[in-house]
Amino acid sequence: MKKLLLFFMVISYQMLSAQIDATSVMVLPVLTNAEMNSVITPNQGSIIYNSTDDLIYKHDGTNWLPLQSVISTVEELKIIRGNVNANGTIAQGSGFTVTALTNARYQIDFTVPFSTIPSVTFTTGEPTALAGNTYEDNTANIIFISNSRVVIVTMDAPNENGRETSWFSFIAVGPR
């Protein structure tokens, strides 16, 4: 019994430590969408690589299902960031344009739209304090958002002056 156990341990070690070469790599059948859908009565559990979708599919006995959720769990994101002066000119950043609209409203257009609506956050303020107004209590509210545009309004603190033009920073993060 000990010899048999030792034999299996040696064989297992050799198999685990063996170097993989091109002839020992498993290759999935490569099919296009049309070829995949034309397979007559595939077995449940069949797996193929679909070159049209660039995904691996598994047959559940009725349908071909992509294994995308198992294979790819990382969302591919892009980030656009910027600093905008109170007059609507870009201080820093790229990948966007700004239009100063009426009454402390600003429209930011993304040069290349996100594939869906991004998450956008704003911070108002002034990077260097200006005499007479540091905008320390201003806020920014999003009044419109899409995959290609955000419109905000900057405001003074509640119960003070209402809308007020203000310098702001933003970060937009979303799917490419």
N, C-alpha and C positions, 0 to 999 in steps of 0.2 A: 504494500500500500504506500509506503514512504517513497519507494522508487518510482511508482506511478505518479505520485504527487510531484516529485522532483522533476520528472520528465516533462509534465505539463507546464511547470514553472519555467523551465529552460526554453521550451518551445514558445511559450507566451512572451517571454522576454525577447527572444530573437525576432518574433513577429512585430513587436512594438518598436524595437530599435532598428528594424530594417528601413533602409532609405526607399522612399517612393520614387518610382520612375514612371515615365509616360505610359508604359504598357500596363501599369497597375492602377491607373486612375479611372474611376467610373465615369462614363459619359452618358448624359441623358439624351434621348432622341430629340432632335431639333425639328420643330414643325412651325409653319406659319399658322395664322388664324384659320385660313381656309382648310389647310391640311388637318389641323387639330379637330375642326368641326366635321370633317368628312370621315373620321375614323369610325368604322362600324363596330358597334358593341364593345367599347373598351372595357377592360376589367376594372372593377372597383379597386382603388389604390394605385392605378397607373399614374406615372409621373412623367411629364415632358417639359422641355424648355421651349417656350413660344417666342420665336424670333421677331414676330410682329410687335408684340407688347413688351418684349424684353423682360418676361416674367416666367417663373416656374408655375406650372399648373398641376393639380391633382384631380383625378376623376373620383367622384364620391359614389359612383354607381348610377347616377342620373345625369350629372352635369360636370363640366370642367370648371374647377374653382381655382382662382389665383392664390398662390401662397404668399402674396405680397405682405400681409400683416406679420407673417412669421419671418420672412426674409429681410424686409426693410422696416425698421422701427424708428429711424431717425428722419425727422422732417428737414428738408432742405430749405433753409431760410436765407433771406437777404435783409440787409439792414441799410436804411437811409437815415442819416442824421444831419441836423443843421442848426445853425444859429442865425436868427433873423433880426435885423434892426427894427426899431419902432416904425420907421418909414416904409418897411416892407422890402428893403434890399437885403440880399444874402450876405451875411458876415462870414460864415464858414459853412462848408459842406458842398456836396454835389449830388446830382441825380434828381434834382427837383427845381422847380421855378416857383416864385412867390408873386402874388398879386395883392397889393393892399387895396381892399375894398372899402366901402364907406363905413364910417362909425366904428372903428377899432375891429374890423373884420379882415381876416387874411385868408387867402386861398392858396393852398400848396398843391401843385400838380406834380406827380411823380413822372419823370422822363420815361421810364419803362414801368408800366403798371405791374402791381403784384398780381398773382394768379387769383387770389381771393382777397377779401378785405383784411388789411393788416391791423396789428395792434399799434396804436400811436399814443405816446405820452408827451405832455408839454410841461415846461417849466418857464415861468415868467421871471423877469428880473433884469438886471443890468450888470454886465461883467465888470465894469468899472463905474463906481458911483458918480452920477452926474450932479452938478450943483442944483439943488432945488427939488430933485425927484430921483429916488433910487428904485422906484417900482417894487419896493420890498413886500408890499401886500397885494400885488396884482395876482389874478388867476386867469387861466385860459380854459374855455369850454368848447368842446367839439360840437358844432351845430350840423355838420354833414360829413359823412365819410363813405368812400367807395374804394375800389381797388386801385383807382388812379388819382384820387383827389381827396383832400381834407380841407374843410373850412372851419376856422375857429373864430371866436370872439374873445378879446382880452378885456378884463374888467378890473376895476378897482375893488377894494375890499367891500363886502356887503355894508349897506347903510352909509356909503360915502358918496363917490361921484358916479357910480354906474360904469358904463363902458369907458375904457381909457386905452389909447394906443400904448403898446408896450413892446420892448424887446422880448424875444422868447427863444428857447431851445426846444427841439423835438427829436424824438427817436421813433422811427417807424420800422416794425419788424413783422415780416410775413412770408408766406411761401413764394418762392421764385416764380 
